[in-house]
């Protein structure tokens, strides 16, 4: 493999890894798993892959067709993340229990993993990197997401109930800050 191609793949993979932040989402994933009983890691990973590849190729056009700009899209995602963060911090449930059939897609695959930040990052990566290298980065990140989702029970056992509770509150505050930052950076008030 040509060194330039490998460098692009590594760059794209690391950029997406930082934006997706699957390791930082572990407390949220554990919370969702505790609430719904089971996370369908295959279904969530496929949804993440489809969302990212689909947005890479048709994100600009899709938003234009439905009359949205990237800012509106990002604000909507920030509101969902805000609600999830409030649930984690306050220990309340705003999402109804019927969520159990779709927790692998919403809110897990979108907006937590492949959210507005990931989508807007994909649009900006298109202007800097070759599409095939971006696709490799997407696939590598999706594989890592799958591994984390598949092993969430093990991670939960390693952390213990107290560790999960501490992480839930701490990452709830971090998630709340991310939601507010995403909202503020996309409002033009």
Secondary structure, 3 states (H helix, E strand, C coil): CCHHHHHHHHHHHHHHHHHHCCCCCHHHHHHHHHHHCCCCHHHHHHHHHHHHHHHHHHHHHHHHHCCCCHHHHHHHHHHHHHHHHHHHHHCCCCCCHHHHHCCHHHHHHHHHHCCHHHHHHHHHHCCCCCHHHHHHHHHHHHHHHHHHHHCHHHHHHHHHHHHHHHHHHHHHHHHHHHHHHHHHHHCCC
